[in-house]
Amino acid sequence: ELLHCFPFLHEWLSEHNDNPKEIYQANNLFPENWGCVSDAELELMQQNLLSNPLSMLFSGTAIAGMYTYLLNHLFNITPDAAYGYSLGEIMMFFATDYWKNTEPIKKEITESDLYKNRIAGTMNAIREFWDLMGYTYNDSEVIWNSMILMTSLNKVKAAVEKEPMVYLTHINTHRQVVIGGEPEACQRVVSELGCMRFPIPVNYPMHCAPVASEFETLRNLNLQPIEVLDSIHFYSSYNCGPYILESNSIAETVAGGLVNQVDFDALTKRVYGDGYQIFIEVGARSNCSKWIERSLKSKDFCAVSVNQAEVADEICLMKVIARLVSHGKTVTLPVVEVEN
């Protein structure tokens, strides 16, 4: 409902993209026969979206950018700092206008083999790494599996150490982590831990040793000119600290973060320790907000999300504004003139 409620966001999309419909992935998000879609068809459409990393990246960038622009220009809410989860580190530079035009990077990513057969598709980067290390695996279409584990971080670390083809890729909180690797090896880890687990529909490898070979490609893809507008402090999972706002340094830091483990828990605590207490999640769903709440439990903070499943966008937005006001944040409310 976002574009229906705030039509001026079309202007933002057009200013930043040559083809707004494509960058927003309108055909994937809003099929023309939307009112006639069955539950089974809806599930299939969602799986098709999740299985395409470029669709997720492009639409996520557009949504994060629109929400950031909306909060800034309509409600006068500007960020003092920013950090992202995995590919969210790329999105945050576009959303804050430090990177202006998405077309060059979109064209390069689309034409690159990275998301065609290196870390997606046949996942040749993974196969080459395992071949080089002398590991044997079932040479089938599915060589990689990712899943969320609900158990202690230390237990997962101990179990993963026994399986050279399984990797601890994401630390969301100290009680929720993500592993990825060869499917049978991942199942052995789960069986040993006996914990609750959930499959991840976005099933492609990142943040682990087998994708280190893609560092230079990722660096070059993210080597973009920057326009420093103000003093936003950007934080990276790569060094769990601030970015140096220079094009080469940003590119190397982004790439380093994507081929190394993400510790979102530690990064959240670092940002909080630097004095930031109000967190606004501008991506889809509200996963990061929930993780922030668990990481900063018992501390003074506020974490809100502009998007929740099965909740209208305008309702989520009004809840965010209300929470921010209740925490003393100055918010400008737009004036609506109604003709008699």
KEMARGU-793304 format. One record per residue (C-alpha): residue number from 1; x, y, z. Coordinates in steps of 0.02 Angstrom, whole numbers. Layout:
<rs>
R  nr      X      Y      Z
R NUM      X      Y      Z
...
</rs>
This chain:
<rs>
R  nr      X      Y      Z
R   1      0      0      0
R   2    151    114     16
R   3    145    192   -158
R   4    -43    212   -149
R   5    -34    307     15
R   6    114    415    -37
R   7    112    439   -227
R   8    258    561   -221
R   9    371    411   -190
R  10    355    373   -375
R  11    461    529   -401
R  12    597    460   -288
R  13    598    297   -385
R  14    608    388   -552
R  15    750    501   -495
R  16    857    354   -440
R  17    816    226   -575
R  18    795    226   -763
R  19    665     88   -748
R  20    571    106   -581
R  21    457    -42   -618
R  22    607   -156   -641
R  23    706    -99   -489
R  24    549   -114   -381
R  25    519   -287   -457
R  26    337   -238   -484
R  27    296   -392   -589
R  28    356   -507   -449
R  29    278   -410   -306
R  30    114   -359   -388
R  31     53   -480   -525
R  32    -82   -413   -640
R  33   -202   -552   -588
R  34   -175   -517   -403
R  35   -359   -526   -355
R  36   -376   -700   -430
R  37   -222   -782   -355
R  38   -250   -941   -255
R  39   -153   -983    -96
R  40    -53  -1113   -191
R  41    -10   -989   -329
R  42     36   -859   -199
R  43    154   -981   -114
R  44    236  -1023   -280
R  45    256   -839   -323
R  46    337   -806   -155
R  47    459   -950   -178
R  48    504   -885   -351
R  49    541   -714   -278
R  50    646   -784   -135
R  51    744   -898   -251
R  52    803   -750   -356
R  53    937   -655   -259
R  54    937   -511   -382
R  55    749   -484   -363
R  56    771   -481   -174
R  57    917   -360   -185
R  58    835   -240   -307
R  59    664   -235   -224
R  60    740   -224    -51
R  61    848    -77   -104
R  62    697     14   -176
R  63    590    -16    -22
R  64    726     37    101
R  65    759    193     -2
R  66    576    243    -11
R  67    547    220    174
R  68    704    318    218
R  69    652    459    102
R  70    475    456    171
R  71    530    467    352
R  72    654    605    311
R  73    553    718    197
R  74    378    695    265
R  75    411    673    451
R  76    582    757    468
R  77    661    600    541
R  78    843    592    487
R  79    968    456    536
R  80   1124    492    635
R  81   1194    319    598
R  82   1155    168    490
R  83   1198    -16    483
R  84   1130   -164    386
R  85   1111   -351    392
R  86   1209   -441    256
R  87   1159   -364     88
R  88   1074   -227    190
R  89   1245   -143    198
R  90   1232   -112     11
R  91   1053    -51     27
R  92   1094     76    163
R  93   1209    176     50
R  94   1074    193    -83
R  95    937    225     45
R  96   1033    372    120
R  97   1082    442    -51
R  98   1268    417    -24
R  99   1257    311   -181
R 100   1143    401   -303
R 101   1098    302   -458
R 102   1065    115   -452
R 103   1081     89   -640
R 104   1270     60   -652
R 105   1278    -67   -511
R 106   1115   -150   -567
R 107   1183   -172   -743
R 108   1349   -241   -681
R 109   1268   -361   -558
R 110   1143   -422   -687
R 111   1279   -457   -815
R 112   1401   -534   -689
R 113   1417   -722   -665
R 114   1411   -693   -476
R 115   1224   -725   -457
R 116   1210   -835   -612
R 117   1328   -979   -573
R 118   1455   -927   -442
R 119   1355   -910   -279
R 120   1186   -951   -355
R 121   1129  -1070   -491
R 122   1260  -1208   -502
R 123   1361  -1124   -362
R 124   1528  -1154   -448
R 125   1623  -1055   -315
R 126   1568  -1181   -184
R 127   1608  -1332   -294
R 128   1781  -1264   -334
R 129   1820  -1231   -151
R 130   1766  -1405    -97
R 131   1862  -1485   -241
R 132   2017  -1387   -194
R 133   2003  -1439    -12
R 134   1977  -1621    -59
R 135   1800  -1634      9
R 136   1677  -1755    -71
R 137   1496  -1708    -98
R 138   1342  -1768   -190
R 139   1359  -1685   -360
R 140   1175  -1644   -379
R 141   1075  -1487   -410
R 142   1061  -1453   -224
R 143   1233  -1443   -144
R 144   1195  -1307    -17
R 145   1071  -1289    125
R 146   1046  -1148    249
R 147    944  -1150    408
R 148    910  -1052    566
R 149    952  -1141    729
R 150    871  -1092    893
R 151   1002  -1137   1021
R 152   1156  -1065   1105
R 153   1296   -997    998
R 154   1430  -1098   1090
R 155   1340  -1263   1059
R 156   1327  -1225    873
R 157   1511  -1177    862
R 158   1561  -1343    942
R 159   1450  -1443    824
R 160   1506  -1351    667
R 161   1690  -1379    708
R 162   1661  -1565    679
R 163   1592  -1537    503
R 164   1716  -1455    381
R 165   1578  -1429    251
R 166   1463  -1333    369
R 167   1486  -1148    411
R 168   1419  -1032    544
R 169   1369   -888    430
R 170   1259   -772    535
R 171   1245   -736    721
R 172   1076   -650    737
R 173   1074   -664    927
R 174   1163   -778   1050
R 175   1011   -893   1041
R 176    979   -884    853
R 177   1111   -921    723
R 178   1119   -974    540
R 179   1220  -1117    469
R 180   1249  -1162    288
R 181   1338  -1299    194
R 182   1322  -1471    116
R 183   1144  -1531    155
R 184   1187  -1698    234
R 185   1323  -1620    341
R 186   1202  -1484    399
R 187   1077  -1619    447
R 188   1209  -1705    553
R 189   1239  -1541    647
R 190   1052  -1521    677
R 191   1035  -1701    735
R 192   1177  -1679    859
R 193   1105  -1519    930
R 194    925  -1579    934
R 195    866  -1399    928
R 196    723  -1309    843
R 197    770  -1260    666
R 198    691  -1171    519
R 199    739  -1181    336
R 200    791  -1019    250
R 201    700   -994     85
R 202    838   -877     24
R 203    958  -1022      0
R 204   1121   -960    -73
R 205   1294   -955      9
R 206   1371   -798     82
R 207   1475   -754    234
R 208   1587   -908    233
R 209   1756   -969    171
R 210   1696  -1048      6
R 211   1645   -877    -63
R 212   1810   -792    -22
R 213   1856   -816   -206
R 214   1721   -689   -251
R 215   1796   -547   -149
R 216   1869   -453   -298
R 217   1707   -468   -396
R 218   1606   -403   -249
R 219   1731   -264   -220
R 220   1722   -206   -401
R 221   1532   -214   -405
R 222   1522   -101   -253
R 223   1654     25   -307
R 224   1537    173   -326
R 225   1562    362   -318
R 226   1493    436   -157
R 227   1409    599   -119
R 228   1431    642     64
R 229   1276    738    114
R 230   1295    746    303
R 231   1380    661    448
R 232   1292    492    451
R 233   1399    361    537
R 234   1393    197    439
R 235   1438     35    527
R 236   1503   -127    450
R 237   1491   -307    507
R 238   1664   -337    431
R 239   1758   -245    568
R 240   1612   -217    686
R 241   1647    -32    675
R 242   1623    125    571
R 243   1655    136    384
R 244   1787    252    314
R 245   1685    355    191
R 246   1797    338     38
R 247   1746    240   -117
R 248   1886    111   -115
R 249   1872     82     71
R 250   1682     63     62
R 251   1697    -63    -81
R 252   1826   -168     12
R 253   1728   -161    175
R 254   1564   -211     92
R 255   1649   -356      2
R 256   1739   -409    161
R 257   1574   -413    254
R 258   1491   -520    121
R 259   1625   -656    120
R 260   1646   -662    309
R 261   1531   -710    452
R 262   1398   -584    505
R 263   1386   -553    692
R 264   1232   -443    700
R 265   1222   -464    888
R 266   1397   -392    915
R 267   1368   -254    787
R 268   1207   -200    872
R 269   1294   -191   1040
R 270   1436    -90    963
R 271   1314     36    888
R 272   1220     48   1052
R 273   1383     69   1146
R 274   1423    219   1037
R 275   1268    305   1103
R 276   1130    263    979
R 277    970    209   1067
R 278    831    226    938
R 279    831     97    797
R 280    715    110    646
R 281    712    -40    530
R 282    667     11    352
R 283    675   -159    269
R 284    543   -291    238
R 285    468   -382    388
R 286    536   -346    561
R 287    671   -476    592
R 288    811   -353    633
R 289    703   -260    759
R 290    667   -424    850
R 291    852   -467    855
R 292    895   -294    920
R 293    768   -316   1060
R 294    848   -480   1111
R 295   1026   -413   1099
R 296    988   -258   1203
R 297    869   -340   1325
R 298    860   -245   1492
R 299    942    -90   1416
R 300    862     78   1375
R 301    821     81   1190
R 302    681     85   1062
R 303    673    -28    908
R 304    534     -8    780
R 305    497    -77    607
R 306    405      6    463
R 307    347   -160    390
R 308    263   -313    464
R 309    185   -465    384
R 310     -4   -455    361
R 311    -12   -275    425
R 312    -54   -128    312
R 313     95    -14    277
R 314      6    144    337
R 315    -38     60    503
R 316    143      7    530
R 317    202    182    490
R 318     83    265    612
R 319    138    145    748
R 320    320    192    714
R 321    280    378    726
R 322    184    352    888
R 323    327    253    966
R 324    455    384    916
R 325    349    525    988
R 326    327    427   1149
R 327    517    416   1164
R 328    538    604   1144
R 329    585    608    960
R 330    534    769    872
R 331    423    724    725
R 332    345    841    597
R 333    168    790    555
R 334    108    834    379
R 335    -42    950    360
R 336   -182    888    248
R 337   -299   1018    175
R 338   -475    960    137
R 339   -588   1062     25
R 340   -770   1081     75
</rs>
